[in-house]
């Protein structure tokens, strides 16, 4: 991987940076010379993570800011505070994600995983994209998942209330992240912008997602599925760092592990479903996301 150079004074945001893949992505960006903002829901957890990271990178520029991606007012406040502190944003890593095994909704009565994993990041990107220099090294990185292959976007049942499988809402949210990344790139290209939108998935990793499950199910997963199929968070972060830093990356590229079933292995190009590439679906999802978040996301107006 060829990494872009001259990163002095460049700023990156990593959502969900206090643990798992986000923690490792943060370290990777610091190693590449970025000033990194850890955008996290829990200030306590984020500050603990910051202290740990700074033991390895004591001279790095690392800050903590709070945001609850399921709460759209919180996202707006975060964006305002970020803009008041910084004049630019070079890399936005939309990493934060939750996996639930029971139905839950946010304040706006939207399914929690769709609200957190997709809508919060959609809104955040719409608010911060104007701060990004018009350069190929400016990146919006969206995290999808292998789970995206297990769902479609249920436009008539976006809260998945008629779905019987517990993991469908999560799969839908991660499919939405992938579709959003591609549609954002399409709009950037049409607007003549050099900024690129890319996506990645970490493969199989215990990245903190399981902490939202019941203790019994979490224990079963960690002592059966995890040891056999999952790799370290350090390795899981590599496709995301490739998406963020590789100077050869192109808009709409989708990265992931290249080993068996894309669960482990060296980072490279990942496979996606045909459904995820449908422009009609992307257009409907964009409009729905604007409606649900209250955002007016006009890329050509940048």
N, C-alpha and C positions, 0 to 999 in steps of 0.2 A: 504494500500500500504506500503510495506517495502522498505524504502529508503536506498540506499547504503550509508555507513558512510565513515569517514576518507577522507573528500573532501578537506582538506587543500591543497592549491596550485594547485588544479585542475582547468582547464580552459575550459570554454564553450563559444561558439559563437551562437548568436541568430540573424538571418537575419530578417530585418524588425522589429526591436525591439523598435522602437520609438512610437508605438501605438498599440491599439487593443490587440489581443491575444499575439503577440510578447512581448509587454510591460509587460503583466502579467506573461508570461513564464520567462522573465528576472528576475522579482521580486522573483518568485519561486525558481529559481536557486541560486540567491543571498542568499535567506533564507536558502538554503541547503549548503551554504558555498563556492560556486564556485566563481572564478574570472571570470567575464562575460565581453565579448566583444560584444557591440551592433554594428552590421554591417548594416548600413543604407545608403540609397541613399542621404537623405538630412541631412547635417551636422547640420544645424540650428534646425531642428525638433528633431534630436537625442540628441543634447546638452540640449534642453529644457526638454526632457524626462529624461535625466540623472539627471538633477537638481531635478526634482520631485521625482525620485526614491530614490535619496540619502537623501531626507528628512525623508524617512521611514527607510533607511538602511545606516546611516551616516558613518559607519566604513567598509562598503563593498568595494570590489575592482571591480570597474566598469569603463570600457573604451569605447570610441566611435571611430569607424573606418568607413570610407565611402566606399561604393561599389554600383555600378549600375549593378544589375544582368542581365539586358538586354544587357549589353555591355561586351563582353567577354574579351576585353583588360582590362577593369576595374576590372573584377573578377581576372585576372592574377596578376594585380598590388596589389590588396588587399591581395591575398595569399602570395605574396612575402613579403609584409610589415608585415603581421602577423608572418610569419616564422622568420623574423629578430628580432621580439620582444619576441617571445615565443619559448620554446623548445618542447612544447607538446600541444595537444588538446585532451580533454577528451569527450566532447559532442558537436556535431554540430547539431543545430536545423535549418533545412531548412524551415523557416517559411514564409519568405516574399512572398507576392502574390498580383496580381492585377486582377481586374475584369473590363473588358471594354464592352461597348455596341455599339462600333463602330470599324470598322477595323483599325488596326494600326500595323506597322512593325518596327523592330529595324534597326540598321545601316546595318546589314547583310541581310536585306530583309526577315527576319523571323517574322512570326506572334508574336506580342509583348507578349501575355500571355504565349505562349509556350516557348518563349525565356526567359522570366523572371521567371515564376513559375517552369519550369522544367530544361531547358538547362543550365541556369546560375548556378543552384544548382548542376546539374550533373558535370559541370566543376569545381565548387568550391570543391565538395567532392573529385574529382579525384586529386586535387592539395593538399588537406589537410589531406587526409587519412593516408599518411605516417607518420604524426606527432602523430597519435593516438596510445597509448600503447595497446599491444595485450592483452586486458582484457575484460571480459563481461560487465564491467561497462563503457567501451568506447562505445559510441552510436552515430549512425547517425540517426537522426529523420527526416523523410520526412512528410510534411503536404499534405494530400489529402483532399477530400471533398465529401460530399454526391453527389455532381454533377458528380462525376466520373462514376456514373451509367447511365448517359445520353449520353455517347459517346463511340466511339472506337478510335483507332489511325488510322488516315487517311494517310497512308504512301504515297499514290499517290496525296494527297492534304493536306500536313501538315500545310499549311497556312489557310486551311478551306475556300478557296475562292469560292468553289461551295456549301458551306453549307448555308442554308437559315435562320436558327435560330440563333439569336444573341449570345446565351449563349453556343453554341457548342464549340467554341475555348477554352473557359475557362474550360469546362467539359473535353475536350481532354487533356488540360495541367495538370489538377489534376489527371486524370487517369494515365498519364505518371509518375507523382510523385509516385503513389502507385506501379505501375509496376517496376519503378526504385528501390524502396526500397526493394521489394521482390527479384529482380534479383541481387542486390548488396549483399543481404544476402546469396543467393545461391552461388555466387562466393566466398564470404568470407568463407563459410563452406567448399567448395571444396578446398580452399587454406589452410585449417586447421587453420584459424584465429578464435580468441575468440571474437573479436570485433563484435558487432551485429548491424544490420540495422533493424529499426522498423518504423512504420508509424502511423499516427493518423489523425483524423479530429475533428474539434471543435464543430460540430453540427451546429446549427443555431445561428449566432451571427453577429451583425453589427460591424465588426472588422476593419473598415477603407476601406474595399473593395469598398464600394459604392462611395467613394470620386472621383473615376475615371469615374463615370457616369455623364450624363448631369444633371444639377441642377433640372430640372423638374422630371426626372425619379428617381433621388436620393430622392427628397422630397416625391414622391408617395410611394416609398419603405419604407421610415422611418416612415411614418404616417399610413401605412396600414399593411404591412407584418411584419415589425419589432416587434411591440408591442405584436402581437399574437403568433408568432412562435419562436422568438429568445430569448436566455438567455444572461446573462452578460458575458463580456469578461473574468472576473475572473473565472467563471464556465467553460467557453469555453476553457480556458487554461489547465484545469485539465487533460483531456486525453493526452495532449501533455507532461505535466509534468510527468504523469504516464509512458509514453513511454520513457522519458528521465531518470527517476530516480528509477523506481520500480526494485528492485533487482531480482524479480521473472519473469520479462519480458524475453521473448525468441525472437530469431531472426525471423523476418517476422511477428511478432505480429502486429495487426492493432487495434488501440484503438479509441473509440469515446463515446459519451453519450449513455446511455442504455435506455432512455425514449422513448416515442412515436415517431416513425419514426426516431429515433436517433437524434432528434433536441435538446433535453434537457436531463438532468438526470445525474446520477452518471457515472463516467468513467468506461468502461469495454471493452470487445471485440466488435468490429464493424463488420458489414457484408460487403462483397465485391462481385463484379460480377464474374461470371465464366470467362468472357473474360479477366479480369484483372489478372487471374492466368495462362493464356496460356504462356508456355515457348517459343513457336515459336514467339509470339508477343514480348515478353520480349527481346529475342535475336535480333530481327530486330530493336527494339527501341534503344537498347544499341548501336548497330552499327551506326544507324542514328544519335544518339546523339554525338558519337565520330566524325562523319563526319561533322556535323553542327558546333560543337564547336572547332574542330581541336585538341581535346584531344585524348591521347592514354591511356585509363583507364584499366590497367592490374593489377587486384587485386592480382594475384599470384606472381607478381613481388615485392610486398611490403617486 
